[in-house]
Amino acid sequence: MRLVKIALGNLNTTVGSFSSNVDRLLAMAKQMVAAQVTVGVFPEQVVGGYPPEDLIQWQAFVDRQWVELNRFAEETKATPTVFVVGVAVAHQGLRYNCAAIIAGGKVRGLVPKEKLPTYNIFYEGRTFARGCAGMAAVHSSGTPLGDFLFGFDFGVLGAEVCEDLWSADGPMRRRAYSGAELMINVSASPFRIGVDGTRRELVATRAGDHQCTIAYANAVGSNDGLIFDGGGFVNQNGKWIVEAPRFKEGWTPAVVDLDRTCRLRTENSTWRSDREQWAAGQSPVTTIAVKDFATQRGQLTYPVPANQSFFLPGAETRRTGRQALCEDLLDALSLGIGDYYEKTRAFSRIGIALSGGRDSLLTLLIAYRYAQRARPADPGSLIETFYMPTRFSSAGTADAAATIAKELGVAFTVVSIDEAFEREMEATKQMLGPDQELTPVTRQNVQARLRAQRMWNWANTSGGLFLQTGNMSEKAVGYTTVGGDLMGALAVIANVPKTVVMYLLDYLYEQHPYEGIQKVIARPAGPELAPNQVGEDELMPFVVLDACFHLFAGEKLAPAEVRFALGAMFPEIAGHKLDDWVQKFVRLFLQSIYKWVQSPLSLHVGNLDLDRERALQLPVVTRNEW
């Protein structure tokens, strides 16, 4: 029996905050040591923060990480725990994204990431160099850098970084065949809807395919618009051992018997024959024997089920699909607001322009979710809301906005912009020719821009974080105003489709039946910039709009293919209407790209969004003749 206690550490770091990142790392490491942890696992790039993007090109940015990594090693040298820590290092003019293996006050080795993602939100291939099979270099410090395994008194440990796990051709296969029993994956995998289930399947598949124990620890927290949901897994040869909680800092322990991994390899004839075939044509990965360091595992106890049965299932903790989707999205978005607010250190409060509509209501409820965590005694004190009516604003939206603000206990101020609206229209008329009149769209946009200007003025004076409240569906087709409702310091739901906005509000009303929510969702959605304005009347049904967005922008279907798919999806809708809506969507989508590039930083919660620097990179100047 070879019992090993593994700890998955989820740490919320800030890019470039080297000293405080390592201070937090040390505090968690010391807790692990006190709990007799054998191997402590921390996320990718935990020393410097992730993603560093082009900061990694500054030599000082990389050099300082090595200083802090050695500080961590020095302050843990008297402990019997092995630590695996994510760090960036420089070698011969190149930068490598590494897992550092630390034991007994020394960095025993650096294992570079091999699979560098340069798709969707990732740009690692732009700045980092790849590790490769057989790489055997020596860092300037004298530390081995390359494709290595590490032999400790408890067994053979292998390490890899994030994306290496996601490739079937990753390094885990050759390292397992070379003797690695415990594979460590240090990760900074951003949150996307449904990604947790994908990670679970991936870890279980890799552990079963390679007949090893996998310990996977993910980063938690938000940096810029990327949200990391934390969590992690220990899976032994396909069997689940432990799953770490998500969206929170902390560490999660688990004890495994590595003799079980060894025994299952012996029993699995398919794995043995595959390994024999591999070994006939490949050189094994070099194992660095760590002989001057000893762990202390004598007091570990055998891992037994909480229900004291190896045959019966434990307590059911699985969430419904509805609960999982809604809670994950709400947790992710509130974490995104909170970390942006706290880590920038530029703001003293949060401000939202309430319209009495769905988008601003959801933004407020997400901000309030963060405020409940940040100021549990008085969450409302962190948020200020403003209702800025014109002649087109209804009594219903005014009542809805006032009601929810009162129920949440947030400041609510009514500041009419009607007089300013009139003055601005007159001023604009003076700029036009004698035969020109303001268009209806201009009249609507004037109102939106006045509201944004007022919010910016409030933010500049109060030190407030001005949250932009627009959703992804309306942004996709340009149903938004440059300089108006498109503006803000942080776009909270800019990557949340309108149908999901409505779904989340229904869910939140079930969980917290505020009267203010009921008053908002009882009314048709519309911006109230003109008489009797309803968004679906001016665009198309939101369910059709979101389907068009997914099929055209996500699945990359041609308009005719989108129309074909919609016919199967909405057989009850007349064909000519679908024809018109598809053509309208494609036209509005492509002509609105110039607006997206002027929108504020947004929070990323899916594999598709409209941030040109992240997921969907489209030229601003384009034609649709193709």
Summary of the structure (lengths in Angstrom):
residues: 626
radius of gyration: 27.4
end to end distance: 65.1
largest distance: 91.7
contacts: 2166
relative contact order: 0.08
helix: 42%
strand: 20%
